[in-house]
Amino acid sequence: ATEDVVWLFHRMGVETGIDWKGLLEAADLAAAVPGGTPGGRLRGVPAVRQAA
């Protein structure tokens, strides 16, 4: 769910230095692991994807 926290900071104007597009790609890979349970919810929001 790191992407949710980074998005929250972004919306608050806090600079994290994290590559947003890269983070979303990593979250997608982690969610695809068999038996894994993805925690983040913002990956599935189209507007968030477009912001990358």
C-alpha positions as CSV (number, residue, x, y, z in Angstrom):
1,A,0.0,0.0,0.0
2,T,3.0,2.3,-0.3
3,E,1.5,3.8,-3.4
4,D,-1.5,5.0,-1.3
5,V,0.8,6.8,1.2
6,V,3.0,8.3,-1.6
7,W,-0.2,9.6,-3.3
8,L,-1.4,11.1,0.0
9,F,1.9,12.9,0.4
10,H,1.7,14.1,-3.2
11,R,-1.8,15.5,-2.7
12,M,-0.6,17.3,0.5
13,G,2.3,18.9,-1.4
14,V,5.0,16.8,0.3
15,E,7.9,15.9,-2.0
16,T,8.9,12.3,-1.5
17,G,11.4,11.9,-4.3
18,I,9.7,8.6,-5.3
19,D,9.2,7.8,-9.0
20,W,5.4,7.5,-9.2
21,K,5.3,5.6,-12.5
22,G,8.0,3.2,-11.2
23,L,6.2,2.7,-7.9
24,L,2.9,1.8,-9.7
25,E,4.8,-0.7,-11.9
26,A,6.4,-2.3,-8.8
27,A,3.0,-2.4,-7.1
28,D,1.5,-4.1,-10.1
29,L,4.2,-6.8,-10.1
30,A,3.8,-7.4,-6.4
31,A,0.0,-7.7,-6.8
32,A,0.6,-10.3,-9.5
33,V,2.5,-12.7,-7.2
34,P,0.5,-15.9,-6.8
35,G,-1.1,-16.0,-3.3
36,G,-0.3,-12.4,-2.6
37,T,-2.8,-9.9,-1.4
38,P,-2.4,-6.4,-2.8
39,G,-2.9,-3.7,-0.1
40,G,-3.0,-0.5,-2.2
41,R,-6.2,0.7,-3.7
42,L,-5.1,3.6,-5.8
43,R,-3.5,1.4,-8.5
44,G,-6.9,0.7,-9.9
45,V,-8.0,4.4,-10.1
46,P,-7.7,5.6,-13.7
47,A,-7.1,9.3,-12.7
48,V,-4.2,8.2,-10.5
49,R,-2.7,6.1,-13.4
50,Q,-2.9,9.2,-15.7
51,A,-1.0,11.3,-13.2
52,A,2.0,9.0,-13.6
